[in-house]
Amino acid sequence: MDKHKAIPQGYMTVGEVAKKMDVTVRTLQHYDREGLLSPSAISEGGRRLYTDKDIVKLHQILSLKHLGFSLDDIKNRLIPLDTPNEIAAVLEQQATAVQRKIDSLSESLRELEALRAEVLQMQSVDFKKYADIIVNLQMKNDYYWLIKHFDDQTLDHIRSHFDKDSGKAFMDTFVQLQDEAIRLQNAGIPADSDEAQRFAKAYWNMITEFTGGDMSMLSKLMELGQFEGTDPQWQEKQSLANVYVGQVLEVYFSRMGVDPFEEGE
């Protein structure tokens, strides 16, 4: 009873705070030594005493620690809690930081699930492909799943000719041109028209960029829509585009007097 009376009204012992906030007494003692959360008072018997305001401040500290901040970082981020605006500012900062953490974890989960699906579909252990898939997932390349269909020669070629930025730019160009091929075909634009031949030139420039002069890579690029197990919609789209691409390139090469497909063979 005397021990209870020694605690003034409105104060809590270190043990009571630890129990309320699900931390250890040792943690609170450590925060005190580090200057993060000192007790608001000391009892006549030398016991650390805390208030409800200390509970709010401890919540602030624990939230920042949970987000991965070091104790030094937390010390610099702590804001006084003397006015409603200051308290609201603290809560807003914590909410923003938590949302960023949620977004980051959600993205990590998406990447893990996508990589797991790719691993199971590949049915073989290939860490080079795993690494390529991870890199493409992190750079948010929606066509990361194509990697599992490429052979080692094609992947080595891609690695040696493209980096993250140029690789993504190439795929964006490829998809845009495939969409343009379907648009021209649906619009009934003749393969020998000026518009179609401008498209043929742009498409051939894209192919030349991919091959880097190695014509043996030409057939690999043309197989992009023919891989087994790819999304049916992707396959259908590429098949439609390739019909028109073949028509306009045939005219384009005829006018140039070359047949690069024979050269590639």
Salt bridges, closest charged atoms under 4 A:
ASP32 OD2 - ARG48 NE 2.94
ASP82 OD1 - LYS53 NZ 2.83
GLU107 OE2 - ARG110 NH2 2.82
GLU107 OE2 - LYS140 NZ 3.98
GLU118 OE1 - LYS148 NZ 2.85
ASP132 OD2 - ARG159 NH2 2.73
ASP151 OD2 - LYS220 NZ 2.62
ASP156 OD1 - LYS128 NZ 3.88
ASP156 OD1 - ARG159 NH1 2.76
ASP172 OD2 - LYS168 NZ 3.47
ASP179 OD1 - LYS237 NZ 2.60
GLU180 OE2 - ARG183 NH2 2.80
GLU195 OE2 - ARG183 NH2 3.00
